[in-house]
Amino acid sequence: MTRVLVLNGPNLGRLGTREPDIYGSETLEDLRTQLEQDAPDGVTVDLRQTDDEGTLIGWLHEAVDTSMPVILNPAAFTHYSYALRDAVSIVTEAGLPLIEVHLSNPHAREEFRHTSVVTGVATGVIAGLGFDSYRLALSAVLRRAPAGS
C-alpha cells in the first residue's frame, strides 16, 4: 500500500468561496474525491490542510519518517518561508518525490508571487491548471516513488 501525502497551506481551506475567479468554485473535499478516484488500487491519498507553518513542516518530517511521496501547495508560504524550504529539502534529499503545485499560475499574477523559495528544492512544479495540477502531480509522484513507499 502506497500513501501519498497531499499538503495544502494557508487559506486553501477556503477553496470554493475564496476568490473563485482565481481558485475555482470546488472545495478541498472535491479535490479529495477527485484524487481518490484517480488513485490506482493500493494507493491512499492523505489530503491535509493547515494555516500553520509549523504544522506543515511537521507533516513534511512525517513524510520522511514514513517514506511518503508528497504533493505540496505551500500557498502564501511559497514566497517567503525558508523554514518550509528547508523541510522540503529534507524530503527530496531523502530520495522522496515532492511536487510543488499551484492552482493558479503565480507568474501570471502579482509580482511578489513570481518567486518561490520552494521550487529550487522540489522535484518538480505544476501550476496554473486548477485541480489538474494536483492530478498530474499524483501521477508524477507515483512514477517516482521508491518501491514499497
FITI-715781 format. One record per atom (N, C-alpha, C, O): z, y, x; residue number from 1; residue in three letters; atom name. Coordinates in nm, 2 decimals, decimal comma. Each point is the difference from the previous one (the first is absolute). Example, Ala and Ser with C-alpha at 12.3 -4.5 7.8 and 13.67 -1.06 7.14 Angstrom:
       pz       py       px   pos   code   site
     0,78    -0,57     1,32     1    ALA      N
     0,00     0,12    -0,09     1    ALA     CA
     0,00     0,12     0,09     1    ALA      C
     0,07     0,00     0,10     1    ALA      O
    -0,14     0,11    -0,14     2    SER      N
     0,00     0,11     0,09     2    SER     CA
     0,08     0,11    -0,08     2    SER      C
     0,01     0,11     0,05     2    SER      O
***
This chain:
       pz       py       px   pos   code   site
     0,00    -0,12     0,09     1    MET      N
     0,00     0,12    -0,09     1    MET     CA
     0,00     0,12     0,09     1    MET      C
     0,08     0,02     0,09     1    MET      O
    -0,17     0,07    -0,12     2    THR      N
    -0,01     0,13     0,08     2    THR     CA
     0,05     0,11    -0,10     2    THR      C
    -0,04     0,01    -0,11     2    THR      O
     0,12     0,08     0,17     3    ARG      N
     0,05     0,12    -0,07     3    ARG     CA
    -0,07     0,12     0,06     3    ARG      C
     0,00     0,01     0,13     3    ARG      O
    -0,05     0,08    -0,21     4    VAL      N
    -0,05     0,12     0,05     4    VAL     CA
     0,09     0,11    -0,05     4    VAL      C
     0,02     0,02    -0,12     4    VAL      O
     0,03     0,07     0,21     5    LEU      N
     0,08     0,11    -0,04     5    LEU     CA
    -0,08     0,12    -0,02     5    LEU      C
    -0,08     0,04     0,09     5    LEU      O
     0,08     0,01    -0,21     6    VAL      N
    -0,08     0,12    -0,04     6    VAL     CA
     0,10     0,12    -0,02     6    VAL      C
     0,08     0,00    -0,10     6    VAL      O
    -0,07     0,09     0,20     7    LEU      N
     0,10     0,10     0,00     7    LEU     CA
    -0,06     0,14    -0,04     7    LEU      C
    -0,11     0,03     0,05     7    LEU      O
     0,18     0,04    -0,13     8    ASN      N
    -0,04     0,13    -0,05     8    ASN     CA
     0,11     0,10     0,02     8    ASN      C
     0,12    -0,02    -0,04     8    ASN      O
    -0,16     0,14     0,09     9    GLY      N
     0,09     0,10     0,04     9    GLY     CA
     0,03     0,10    -0,12     9    GLY      C
    -0,03    -0,03    -0,11     9    GLY      O
     0,08     0,15     0,15    10    PRO      N
     0,05     0,09    -0,10    10    PRO     CA
    -0,10     0,05    -0,10    10    PRO      C
    -0,12     0,02     0,02    10    PRO      O
     0,17    -0,01    -0,14    11    ASN      N
    -0,07     0,05    -0,12    11    ASN     CA
    -0,10    -0,10    -0,06    11    ASN      C
    -0,06     0,03    -0,11    11    ASN      O
     0,03    -0,14     0,17    12    LEU      N
    -0,09    -0,10    -0,05    12    LEU     CA
     0,06    -0,07    -0,12    12    LEU      C
    -0,08    -0,07    -0,07    12    LEU      O
     0,21     0,07     0,05    13    GLY      N
     0,06    -0,05    -0,12    13    GLY     CA
    -0,05     0,08    -0,13    13    GLY      C
     0,03    -0,04    -0,11    13    GLY      O
    -0,09     0,16     0,14    14    ARG      N
    -0,05     0,08    -0,11    14    ARG     CA
    -0,14    -0,02    -0,03    14    ARG      C
    -0,06     0,08    -0,08    14    ARG      O
     0,00    -0,18     0,14    15    LEU      N
    -0,15    -0,02    -0,03    15    LEU     CA
    -0,01    -0,02    -0,15    15    LEU      C
     0,08    -0,06    -0,07    15    LEU      O
    -0,19     0,11     0,02    16    GLY      N
    -0,03     0,00    -0,14    16    GLY     CA
     0,02     0,13    -0,07    16    GLY      C
    -0,06     0,03    -0,10    16    GLY      O
     0,16     0,04     0,15    17    THR      N
     0,03     0,13    -0,05    17    THR     CA
    -0,01     0,12     0,10    17    THR      C
    -0,02     0,11    -0,04    17    THR      O
     0,03    -0,14     0,16    18    ARG      N
    -0,01     0,10     0,11    18    ARG     CA
    -0,14     0,03     0,04    18    ARG      C
    -0,07    -0,09     0,05    18    ARG      O
     0,02     0,20    -0,08    19    GLU      N
    -0,14     0,05     0,04    19    GLU     CA
    -0,10    -0,11    -0,02    19    GLU      C
    -0,06    -0,05     0,09    19    GLU      O
     0,04     0,00    -0,22    20    PRO      N
    -0,09    -0,10    -0,03    20    PRO     CA
    -0,15     0,03     0,05    20    PRO      C
    -0,08    -0,09     0,02    20    PRO      O
     0,05     0,21    -0,01    21    ASP      N
    -0,14     0,04     0,04    21    ASP     CA
    -0,02    -0,04     0,15    21    ASP      C
    -0,11    -0,02     0,05    21    ASP      O
     0,22     0,01     0,03    22    ILE      N
     0,00    -0,04     0,14    22    ILE     CA
     0,03    -0,15     0,01    22    ILE      C
    -0,07    -0,07     0,07    22    ILE      O
     0,18     0,03    -0,13    23    TYR      N
     0,06    -0,14     0,02    23    TYR     CA
    -0,04    -0,10    -0,11    23    TYR      C
     0,04    -0,11     0,01    23    TYR      O
    -0,10     0,16    -0,11    24    GLY      N
    -0,04    -0,10    -0,11    24    GLY     CA
     0,11     0,00    -0,11    24    GLY      C
     0,11     0,05     0,02    24    GLY      O
    -0,14    -0,13    -0,12    25    SER      N
     0,10    -0,01    -0,11    25    SER     CA
     0,07    -0,13    -0,01    25    SER      C
     0,08    -0,03    -0,09    25    SER      O
    -0,11    -0,06     0,19    26    GLU      N
     0,07    -0,13     0,00    26    GLU     CA
     0,13     0,01     0,07    26    GLU      C
     0,02     0,09     0,09    26    GLU      O
     0,07    -0,18    -0,12    27    THR      N
     0,13     0,00     0,06    27    THR     CA
     0,02    -0,10     0,11    27    THR      C
    -0,09    -0,08     0,02    27    THR      O
     0,20     0,08     0,05    28    LEU      N
     0,03    -0,10     0,10    28    LEU     CA
     0,01    -0,14    -0,07    28    LEU      C
    -0,04    -0,10     0,07    28    LEU      O
     0,08     0,09    -0,19    29    GLU      N
     0,00    -0,13    -0,07    29    GLU     CA
    -0,15    -0,05    -0,02    29    GLU      C
    -0,02    -0,12     0,01    29    GLU      O
    -0,07     0,21    -0,04    30    ASP      N
    -0,14    -0,03    -0,01    30    ASP     CA
    -0,05    -0,05     0,14    30    ASP      C
    -0,08    -0,10     0,00    30    ASP      O
     0,12     0,16     0,10    31    LEU      N
    -0,04    -0,04     0,14    31    LEU     CA
     0,05    -0,14     0,03    31    LEU      C
    -0,07    -0,08     0,05    31    LEU      O
     0,20     0,06    -0,08    32    ARG      N
     0,06    -0,13     0,02    32    ARG     CA
    -0,08    -0,11    -0,07    32    ARG      C
    -0,04    -0,10     0,06    32    ARG      O
     0,00     0,12    -0,19    33    THR      N
    -0,07    -0,09    -0,08    33    THR     CA
    -0,14    -0,03     0,07    33    THR      C
    -0,04    -0,11     0,01    33    THR      O
    -0,03     0,22     0,03    34    GLN      N
    -0,13    -0,02     0,06    34    GLN     CA
     0,01    -0,08     0,13    34    GLN      C
    -0,08    -0,09     0,03    34    GLN      O
     0,18     0,12     0,06    35    LEU      N
     0,01    -0,07     0,12    35    LEU     CA
     0,04    -0,15    -0,02    35    LEU      C
    -0,04    -0,08     0,07    35    LEU      O
     0,13     0,06    -0,16    36    GLU      N
     0,04    -0,14    -0,03    36    GLU     CA
    -0,12    -0,08    -0,05    36    GLU      C
    -0,01    -0,12     0,03    36    GLU      O
    -0,08     0,18    -0,11    37    GLN      N
    -0,12    -0,06    -0,05    37    GLN     CA
    -0,10    -0,03     0,12    37    GLN      C
    -0,07    -0,10     0,00    37    GLN      O
     0,07     0,19     0,09    38    ASP      N
    -0,09    -0,01     0,12    38    ASP     CA
     0,05    -0,10     0,10    38    ASP      C
    -0,08    -0,06     0,08    38    ASP      O
     0,21     0,04    -0,08    39    ALA      N
     0,06    -0,09     0,11    39    ALA     CA
    -0,04    -0,14    -0,02    39    ALA      C
     0,01    -0,05    -0,11    39    ALA      O
    -0,06    -0,02     0,21    40    PRO      N
    -0,03    -0,14    -0,01    40    PRO     CA
     0,12    -0,08    -0,03    40    PRO      C
     0,12     0,04     0,02    40    PRO      O
    -0,14    -0,17    -0,06    41    ASP      N
     0,11    -0,09    -0,02    41    ASP     CA
     0,08    -0,01     0,13    41    ASP      C
    -0,05    -0,01     0,11    41    ASP      O
     0,18     0,01    -0,12    42    GLY      N
     0,09    -0,01     0,11    42    GLY     CA
     0,04     0,13     0,06    42    GLY      C
     0,07     0,00     0,10    42    GLY      O
    -0,12     0,11    -0,15    43    VAL      N
     0,03     0,13     0,05    43    VAL     CA
     0,08     0,08    -0,10    43    VAL      C
    -0,03     0,01    -0,12    43    VAL      O
     0,15     0,04     0,17    44    THR      N
     0,09     0,08    -0,09    44    THR     CA
    -0,01     0,15     0,05    44    THR      C
     0,01     0,03     0,11    44    THR      O
    -0,03     0,05    -0,21    45    VAL      N
     0,00     0,15     0,03    45    VAL     CA
     0,14     0,05    -0,03    45    VAL      C
     0,05    -0,01    -0,12    45    VAL      O
     0,01     0,08     0,22    46    ASP      N
     0,13     0,05    -0,02    46    ASP     CA
    -0,02     0,16     0,01    46    ASP      C
     0,01     0,06     0,11    46    ASP      O
    -0,03     0,00    -0,23    47    LEU      N
    -0,02     0,14    -0,01    47    LEU     CA
     0,13     0,08    -0,01    47    LEU      C
     0,08    -0,03    -0,09    47    LEU      O
    -0,06     0,13     0,17    48    ARG      N
     0,12     0,08     0,00    48    ARG     CA
    -0,03     0,15     0,01    48    ARG      C
    -0,11     0,04     0,05    48    ARG      O
     0,19     0,04    -0,10    49    GLN      N
    -0,01     0,15     0,01    49    GLN     CA
     0,13     0,06     0,03    49    GLN      C
     0,10    -0,04    -0,06    49    GLN      O
    -0,09     0,14     0,15    50    THR      N
     0,12     0,08     0,02    50    THR     CA
    -0,04     0,14     0,03    50    THR      C
    -0,10     0,03     0,06    50    THR      O
     0,19     0,06    -0,09    51    ASP      N
    -0,01     0,14     0,04    51    ASP     CA
     0,08     0,03     0,13    51    ASP      C
     0,01     0,11     0,05    51    ASP      O
     0,05    -0,22     0,00    52    ASP      N
     0,09     0,01     0,12    52    ASP     CA
    -0,06    -0,05     0,13    52    ASP      C
    -0,04    -0,12     0,00    52    ASP      O
     0,03     0,20     0,10    53    GLU      N
    -0,06    -0,04     0,13    53    GLU     CA
     0,08    -0,11     0,06    53    GLU      C
    -0,07    -0,09     0,05    53    GLU      O
     0,20     0,09    -0,05    54    GLY      N
     0,07    -0,11     0,06    54    GLY     CA
    -0,02    -0,13    -0,06    54    GLY      C
    -0,01    -0,10     0,06    54    GLY      O
     0,00     0,10    -0,20    55    THR      N
    -0,03    -0,13    -0,07    55    THR     CA
    -0,13    -0,05     0,04    55    THR      C
    -0,02    -0,12     0,03    55    THR      O
    -0,08     0,20    -0,02    56    LEU      N
    -0,14    -0,04     0,04    56    LEU     CA
     0,00    -0,06     0,14    56    LEU      C
    -0,06    -0,10     0,02    56    LEU      O
     0,13     0,16     0,07    57    ILE      N
     0,01    -0,05     0,14    57    ILE     CA
     0,07    -0,13     0,00    57    ILE      C
    -0,04    -0,09     0,07    57    ILE      O
     0,15     0,07    -0,15    58    GLY      N
     0,07    -0,13    -0,01    58    GLY     CA
    -0,09    -0,11    -0,05    58    GLY      C
     0,01    -0,11     0,05    58    GLY      O
    -0,10     0,15    -0,15    59    TRP      N
    -0,09    -0,10    -0,05    59    TRP     CA
    -0,10    -0,04     0,11    59    TRP      C
    -0,04    -0,12     0,01    59    TRP      O
     0,00     0,21     0,07    60    LEU      N
    -0,09    -0,03     0,11    60    LEU     CA
     0,06    -0,10     0,10    60    LEU      C
    -0,06    -0,09     0,06    60    LEU      O
     0,19     0,12    -0,03    61    HIS      N
     0,08    -0,09     0,09    61    HIS     CA
     0,01    -0,14    -0,06    61    HIS      C
    -0,02    -0,10     0,07    61    HIS      O
     0,04     0,09    -0,20    62    GLU      N
     0,00    -0,12    -0,08    62    GLU     CA
    -0,13    -0,08     0,02    62    GLU      C
     0,00    -0,12     0,02    62    GLU      O
    -0,11     0,20    -0,03    63    ALA      N
    -0,14    -0,07     0,02    63    ALA     CA
     0,00    -0,07     0,14    63    ALA      C
    -0,06    -0,11     0,00    63    ALA      O
     0,10     0,18     0,10    64    VAL      N
     0,00    -0,06     0,13    64    VAL     CA
     0,09    -0,13     0,01    64    VAL      C
    -0,04    -0,10     0,05    64    VAL      O
     0,16     0,12    -0,11    65    ASP      N
     0,10    -0,11     0,01    65    ASP     CA
    -0,04    -0,13    -0,08    65    ASP      C
     0,04    -0,11     0,03    65    ASP      O
    -0,13     0,13    -0,13    66    THR      N
    -0,05    -0,11    -0,09    66    THR     CA
    -0,15    -0,02     0,02    66    THR      C
    -0,05    -0,08    -0,08    66    THR      O
    -0,01     0,14     0,17    67    SER      N
    -0,14    -0,02     0,03    67    SER     CA
    -0,09     0,03    -0,12    67    SER      C
    -0,09    -0,08    -0,02    67    SER      O
     0,11     0,19    -0,05    68    MET      N
    -0,08     0,03    -0,11    68    MET     CA
    -0,10     0,11     0,03    68    MET      C
     0,03     0,10     0,06    68    MET      O
    -0,16    -0,12    -0,09    69    PRO      N
    -0,10     0,10     0,01    69    PRO     CA
     0,03     0,12    -0,10    69    PRO      C
     0,07    -0,03    -0,10    69    PRO      O
    -0,12     0,15     0,14    70    VAL      N
     0,05     0,12    -0,08    70    VAL     CA
    -0,13     0,08    -0,04    70    VAL      C
    -0,09     0,02     0,08    70    VAL      O
     0,10     0,03    -0,20    71    ILE      N
    -0,09     0,10    -0,05    71    ILE     CA
     0,10     0,12    -0,03    71    ILE      C
     0,10    -0,01    -0,07    71    ILE      O
    -0,13     0,12     0,13    72    LEU      N
     0,09     0,12     0,00    72    LEU     CA
    -0,07     0,13    -0,04    72    LEU      C
    -0,10     0,04     0,06    72    LEU      O
     0,15     0,01    -0,17    73    ASN      N
    -0,04     0,14    -0,04    73    ASN     CA
     0,12     0,09     0,03    73    ASN      C
     0,09     0,01    -0,08    73    ASN      O
    -0,09     0,05     0,20    74    PRO      N
     0,11     0,08     0,04    74    PRO     CA
     0,02     0,13    -0,08    74    PRO      C
     0,10     0,07     0,01    74    PRO      O
    -0,20    -0,03    -0,09    75    ALA      N
     0,00     0,12    -0,08    75    ALA     CA
     0,03     0,12     0,09    75    ALA      C
    -0,06     0,01     0,10    75    ALA      O
     0,15     0,08    -0,14    76    ALA      N
     0,03     0,12     0,08    76    ALA     CA
     0,05    -0,03     0,14    76    ALA      C
    -0,02     0,08     0,09    76    ALA      O
     0,08    -0,19    -0,07    77    PHE      N
     0,05    -0,04     0,13    77    PHE     CA
    -0,11    -0,01     0,10    77    PHE      C
     0,02     0,00     0,12    77    PHE      O
    -0,14    -0,03    -0,17    78    THR      N
    -0,12    -0,01     0,08    78    THR     CA
    -0,02     0,11     0,11    78    THR      C
    -0,03    -0,03     0,11    78    THR      O
     0,07     0,15    -0,15    79    HIS      N
    -0,04     0,12     0,08    79    HIS     CA
     0,11     0,04     0,10    79    HIS      C
    -0,03     0,09     0,08    79    HIS      O
     0,15    -0,15    -0,09    80    TYR      N
     0,10     0,06     0,09    80    TYR     CA
     0,11    -0,10     0,04    80    TYR      C
     0,08     0,03     0,09    80    TYR      O
    -0,08    -0,15    -0,14    81    SER      N
     0,12    -0,09     0,02    81    SER     CA
    -0,03    -0,08     0,13    81    SER      C
    -0,06    -0,11    -0,01    81    SER      O
     0,11     0,16     0,12    82    TYR      N
    -0,01    -0,08     0,12    82    TYR     CA
     0,09    -0,12     0,00    82    TYR      C
    -0,03    -0,10     0,07    82    TYR      O
     0,14     0,10    -0,14    83    ALA      N
     0,08    -0,12    -0,02    83    ALA     CA
    -0,07    -0,11    -0,07    83    ALA      C
     0,00    -0,11     0,04    83    ALA      O
    -0,08     0,15    -0,14    84    LEU      N
    -0,08    -0,10    -0,07    84    LEU     CA
    -0,11    -0,05     0,09    84    LEU      C
    -0,03    -0,12     0,00    84    LEU      O
    -0,03     0,21     0,08    85    ARG      N
    -0,11    -0,04     0,09    85    ARG     CA
     0,06    -0,11     0,10    85    ARG      C
    -0,07    -0,10     0,03    85    ARG      O
     0,19     0,13     0,02    86    ASP      N
     0,06    -0,10     0,09    86    ASP     CA
     0,02    -0,13    -0,06    86    ASP      C
    -0,01    -0,11     0,06    86    ASP      O
     0,06     0,11    -0,19    87    ALA      N
     0,02    -0,13    -0,07    87    ALA     CA
    -0,13    -0,07    -0,02    87    ALA      C
    -0,01    -0,12     0,01    87    ALA      O
    -0,10     0,19    -0,05    88    VAL      N
    -0,13    -0,06    -0,01    88    VAL     CA
    -0,05    -0,06     0,13    88    VAL      C
    -0,05    -0,11     0,00    88    VAL      O
     0,08     0,18     0,11    89    SER      N
    -0,03    -0,06     0,13    89    SER     CA
     0,07    -0,13     0,03    89    SER      C
    -0,06    -0,09     0,06    89    SER      O
     0,18     0,08    -0,10    90    ILE      N
     0,08    -0,12     0,01    90    ILE     CA
    -0,07    -0,12    -0,07    90    ILE      C
    -0,01    -0,11     0,05    90    ILE      O
    -0,04     0,14    -0,17    91    VAL      N
    -0,07    -0,10    -0,08    91    VAL     CA
    -0,13    -0,05     0,07    91    VAL      C
    -0,02    -0,12     0,02    91    VAL      O
    -0,06     0,22     0,02    92    THR      N
    -0,13    -0,04     0,06    92    THR     CA
     0,02    -0,06     0,14    92    THR      C
    -0,08    -0,09     0,04    92    THR      O
     0,18     0,13     0,04    93    GLU      N
     0,03    -0,05     0,13    93    GLU     CA
     0,05    -0,15    -0,01    93    GLU      C
    -0,01    -0,08     0,09    93    GLU      O
     0,06     0,05    -0,21    94    ALA      N
     0,05    -0,14    -0,03    94    ALA     CA
    -0,12    -0,09    -0,03    94    ALA      C
     0,02    -0,12    -0,03    94    ALA      O
    -0,14     0,18     0,02    95    GLY      N
    -0,12    -0,08    -0,03    95    GLY     CA
    -0,03    -0,01    -0,15    95    GLY      C
    -0,08    -0,08    -0,04    95    GLY      O
     0,15     0,16    -0,04    96    LEU      N
    -0,02    -0,01    -0,14    96    LEU     CA
    -0,10     0,11    -0,04    96    LEU      C
     0,01     0,11     0,05    96    LEU      O
    -0,10    -0,14    -0,15    97    PRO      N
    -0,09     0,11    -0,04    97    PRO     CA
     0,07     0,10    -0,09    97    PRO      C
     0,08    -0,04    -0,09    97    PRO      O
    -0,11     0,16     0,10    98    LEU      N
     0,05     0,11    -0,08    98    LEU     CA
    -0,11     0,09    -0,03    98    LEU      C
    -0,06     0,07     0,09    98    LEU      O
     0,02    -0,06    -0,22    99    ILE      N
    -0,11     0,09    -0,04    99    ILE     CA
     0,06     0,12    -0,07    99    ILE      C
     0,07    -0,02    -0,10    99    ILE      O
    -0,10     0,13     0,15   100    GLU      N
     0,04     0,13    -0,07   100    GLU     CA
    -0,10     0,03    -0,11   100    GLU      C
    -0,12    -0,01     0,02   100    GLU      O
     0,17     0,04    -0,14   101    VAL      N
    -0,09     0,03    -0,11   101    VAL     CA
     0,04     0,13    -0,06   101    VAL      C
     0,11     0,05     0,01   101    VAL      O
    -0,21     0,01    -0,07   102    HIS      N
     0,02     0,13    -0,08   102    HIS     CA
    -0,09    -0,01    -0,12   102    HIS      C
    -0,12    -0,04     0,01   102    HIS      O
     0,17     0,08    -0,13   103    LEU      N
    -0,08     0,00    -0,12   103    LEU     CA
    -0,11     0,11     0,01   103    LEU      C
    -0,11    -0,03    -0,04   103    LEU      O
     0,14     0,14     0,09   104    SER      N
    -0,09     0,11     0,01   104    SER     CA
    -0,05     0,00     0,15   104    SER      C
     0,05    -0,07     0,08   104    SER      O
    -0,15     0,16    -0,06   105    ASN      N
    -0,05     0,01     0,14   105    ASN     CA
     0,07     0,12     0,06   105    ASN      C
    -0,03     0,12    -0,03   105    ASN      O
     0,13    -0,14     0,12   106    PRO      N
     0,07     0,11     0,05   106    PRO     CA
    -0,09     0,11     0,07   106    PRO      C
     0,04     0,11     0,01   106    PRO      O
    -0,15    -0,16     0,05   107    HIS      N
    -0,09     0,09     0,07   107    HIS     CA
    -0,08     0,09    -0,09   107    HIS      C
    -0,06     0,10     0,05   107    HIS      O
     0,06    -0,13    -0,18   108    ALA      N
    -0,07     0,09    -0,09   108    ALA     CA
     0,10     0,09    -0,08   108    ALA      C
    -0,04     0,07    -0,09   108    ALA      O
     0,16    -0,06     0,14   109    ARG      N
     0,11     0,07    -0,07   109    ARG     CA
     0,05     0,11     0,10   109    ARG      C
    -0,07     0,04     0,09   109    ARG      O
     0,19     0,01    -0,12   110    GLU      N
     0,05     0,11     0,08   110    GLU     CA
     0,01    -0,04     0,15   110    GLU      C
     0,01    -0,11     0,03   110    GLU      O
    -0,02     0,21     0,06   111    GLU      N
    -0,01    -0,02     0,14   111    GLU     CA
     0,12    -0,08     0,05   111    GLU      C
    -0,01    -0,08     0,09   111    GLU      O
     0,13     0,11    -0,14   112    PHE      N
     0,12    -0,07     0,05   112    PHE     CA
     0,00    -0,15    -0,02   112    PHE      C
     0,06    -0,07     0,07   112    PHE      O
    -0,15     0,03    -0,17   113    ARG      N
    -0,01    -0,14    -0,03   113    ARG     CA
    -0,10    -0,08     0,10   113    ARG      C
    -0,01    -0,12     0,00   113    ARG      O
    -0,06     0,20     0,08   114    HIS      N
    -0,10    -0,06     0,09   114    HIS     CA
     0,06    -0,08     0,11   114    HIS      C
    -0,07    -0,08     0,06   114    HIS      O
     0,20     0,10    -0,02   115    THR      N
     0,06    -0,07     0,11   115    THR     CA
     0,09    -0,10    -0,05   115    THR      C
     0,09     0,02    -0,09   115    THR      O
    -0,10    -0,15     0,15   116    SER      N
     0,09    -0,11    -0,03   116    SER     CA
     0,06    -0,04     0,13   116    SER      C
    -0,07    -0,03     0,10   116    SER      O
     0,20     0,03    -0,09   117    VAL      N
     0,07    -0,04     0,12   117    VAL     CA
     0,01    -0,16     0,00   117    VAL      C
     0,03    -0,06     0,10   117    VAL      O
    -0,07     0,00    -0,21   118    VAL      N
     0,01    -0,15    -0,02   118    VAL     CA
    -0,13    -0,06     0,05   118    VAL      C
     0,00    -0,11     0,06   118    VAL      O
    -0,11     0,17    -0,08   119    THR      N
    -0,14    -0,06     0,02   119    THR     CA
    -0,01    -0,06     0,14   119    THR      C
    -0,06    -0,11     0,01   119    THR      O
     0,11     0,18     0,09   120    GLY      N
    -0,02    -0,05     0,14   120    GLY     CA
     0,07    -0,13     0,03   120    GLY      C
    -0,04    -0,06     0,10   120    GLY      O
     0,13     0,02    -0,18   121    VAL      N
     0,07    -0,13     0,03   121    VAL     CA
    -0,02    -0,10    -0,11   121    VAL      C
     0,05    -0,11     0,00   121    VAL      O
    -0,13     0,15    -0,11   122    ALA      N
    -0,03    -0,10    -0,11   122    ALA     CA
    -0,12    -0,09     0,05   122    ALA      C
    -0,07     0,04     0,09   122    ALA      O
     0,06    -0,15    -0,15   123    THR      N
    -0,11    -0,09     0,02   123    THR     CA
    -0,13     0,07    -0,05   123    THR      C
    -0,10    -0,02     0,07   123    THR      O
     0,11     0,08    -0,18   124    GLY      N
    -0,12     0,07    -0,06   124    GLY     CA
     0,04     0,09    -0,11   124    GLY      C
     0,12     0,01    -0,04   124    GLY      O
    -0,21     0,07    -0,01   125    VAL      N
     0,02     0,10    -0,11   125    VAL     CA
    -0,10    -0,02    -0,10   125    VAL      C
    -0,12    -0,01     0,03   125    VAL      O
     0,16     0,02    -0,16   126    ILE      N
    -0,10     0,00    -0,11   126    ILE     CA
     0,05     0,11    -0,09   126    ILE      C
     0,12     0,00    -0,05   126    ILE      O
    -0,21     0,09     0,02   127    ALA      N
     0,04     0,12    -0,08   127    ALA     CA
    -0,11     0,05    -0,10   127    ALA      C
    -0,12    -0,03     0,03   127    ALA      O
     0,16     0,09    -0,13   128    GLY      N
    -0,09     0,07    -0,09   128    GLY     CA
    -0,06    -0,09    -0,11   128    GLY      C
    -0,09     0,05    -0,07   128    GLY      O
     0,14    -0,17     0,05   129    LEU      N
    -0,06    -0,09    -0,09   129    LEU     CA
     0,09    -0,04    -0,12   129    LEU      C
    -0,02    -0,10    -0,07   129    LEU      O
     0,13     0,18     0,05   130    GLY      N
     0,09    -0,03    -0,10   130    GLY     CA
     0,07    -0,14     0,02   130    GLY      C
     0,03    -0,03     0,11   130    GLY      O
    -0,01    -0,04    -0,22   131    PHE      N
     0,06    -0,14     0,02   131    PHE     CA
    -0,08    -0,09     0,08   131    PHE      C
     0,05    -0,10     0,06   131    PHE      O
    -0,19     0,12    -0,05   132    ASP      N
    -0,08    -0,08     0,08   132    ASP     CA
     0,04     0,01     0,15   132    ASP      C
    -0,03    -0,10     0,07   132    ASP      O
     0,09     0,21    -0,03   133    SER      N
     0,05     0,01     0,14   133    SER     CA
     0,10    -0,12     0,02   133    SER      C
     0,00    -0,06     0,11   133    SER      O
     0,09     0,04    -0,20   134    TYR      N
     0,10    -0,11     0,01   134    TYR     CA
    -0,07    -0,14    -0,01   134    TYR      C
     0,04    -0,09     0,08   134    TYR      O
    -0,13     0,08    -0,17   135    ARG      N
    -0,07    -0,13    -0,02   135    ARG     CA
    -0,08    -0,04     0,13   135    ARG      C
     0,01    -0,12     0,04   135    ARG      O
    -0,07     0,22     0,02   136    LEU      N
    -0,07    -0,03     0,12   136    LEU     CA
     0,09    -0,03     0,12   136    LEU      C
    -0,02    -0,09     0,08   136    LEU      O
     0,14     0,16    -0,08   137    ALA      N
     0,10    -0,02     0,10   137    ALA     CA
     0,06    -0,14    -0,02   137    ALA      C
     0,03    -0,07     0,10   137    ALA      O
    -0,01     0,02    -0,22   138    LEU      N
     0,05    -0,14    -0,02   138    LEU     CA
    -0,09    -0,10     0,06   138    LEU      C
     0,04    -0,09     0,07   138    LEU      O
    -0,17     0,10    -0,09   139    SER      N
    -0,10    -0,09     0,06   139    SER     CA
     0,01     0,01     0,15   139    SER      C
     0,00    -0,10     0,07   139    SER      O
     0,01     0,22    -0,01   140    ALA      N
     0,00     0,02     0,14   140    ALA     CA
     0,13    -0,06     0,07   140    ALA      C
    -0,01    -0,07     0,10   140    ALA      O
     0,13     0,09    -0,16   141    VAL      N
     0,12    -0,05     0,06   141    VAL     CA
     0,00    -0,15    -0,01   141    VAL      C
     0,05    -0,07     0,09   141    VAL      O
    -0,10     0,01    -0,19   142    LEU      N
     0,00    -0,15    -0,01   142    LEU     CA
    -0,09    -0,06     0,10   142    LEU      C
     0,03    -0,11     0,05   142    LEU      O
    -0,14     0,18    -0,02   143    ARG      N
    -0,09    -0,06     0,10   143    ARG     CA
     0,06     0,02     0,14   143    ARG      C
    -0,04    -0,08     0,09   143    ARG      O
     0,13     0,17    -0,07   144    ARG      N
     0,06     0,03     0,13   144    ARG     CA
     0,14    -0,06     0,02   144    ARG      C
     0,05     0,00     0,11   144    ARG      O
     0,01    -0,05    -0,22   145    ALA      N
     0,14    -0,04     0,01   145    ALA     CA
     0,01    -0,13     0,09   145    ALA      C
    -0,09    -0,08    -0,01   145    ALA      O
     0,20     0,08     0,09   146    PRO      N
     0,02    -0,12     0,08   146    PRO     CA
     0,02    -0,12    -0,09   146    PRO      C
     0,05     0,01    -0,11   146    PRO      O
    -0,10    -0,13     0,16   147    ALA      N
     0,02    -0,12    -0,08   147    ALA     CA
     0,14    -0,03    -0,03   147    ALA      C
     0,09     0,02     0,08   147    ALA      O
    -0,06    -0,05    -0,21   148    GLY      N
     0,14    -0,03    -0,04   148    GLY     CA
     0,08     0,11    -0,04   148    GLY      C
     0,12    -0,01    -0,03   148    GLY      O
    -0,18     0,14     0,03   149    SER      N
     0,08     0,11    -0,04   149    SER     CA
     0,02     0,01    -0,15   149    SER      C
     0,07     0,09    -0,05   149    SER      O
***
